[in-house]
Amino acid sequence: MSAATTPGVDPTFPLYIYKILSEEPPDPLPHTLPLTPLDKQDGFIHLSIGKRVPLTAAQFFASHTTLWVLRVDANAAREEEAELKWGDTEGCVHMYARDEGKWARLGQGVVVAVRKFEKESGDRWERALEAVHDGWLA
């Protein structure tokens, strides 16, 4: 059954959504990554669609010169009982667990790739990440 025909699944979500981290994740990825302080505080996991990643990085990680971006398979997240909802800002995605009081799982199997990005100290993330033309942030 496709996302377009699955009840309760928004077919407008892209296949891949992205999580930005300021610290390198473990390699290999564990089954479940620890939550970021912001995710814990807000009660959901913050994600972005590909075209939003440069803007999100610029807004929240401007002082960092290295970031790791996790590619999350939206269908795999849903199979793990995650609910994906559009945030208030265009291109932002919130990932919740379907069960109250639990957390959606972000880790091996849900995260299908990790990529390190770097920029010069005076550079902007918008320019550094928009220069990625290999389709990874699709």
Secondary structure, DSSP 4 states (H G I P E B T S, - for coil): --TTTSTT--TTS-SEEEEEESSPPPSSPPSSPPPPHHHHHHTSEEEE-GGGHHHHHHHH-TT-SEEEEEEEEHHHHHHTTEEEEE-SSTTEEEEEESSTT-----SBTTEEEEEEEE--TTS-HHHHHHT--SSTT-
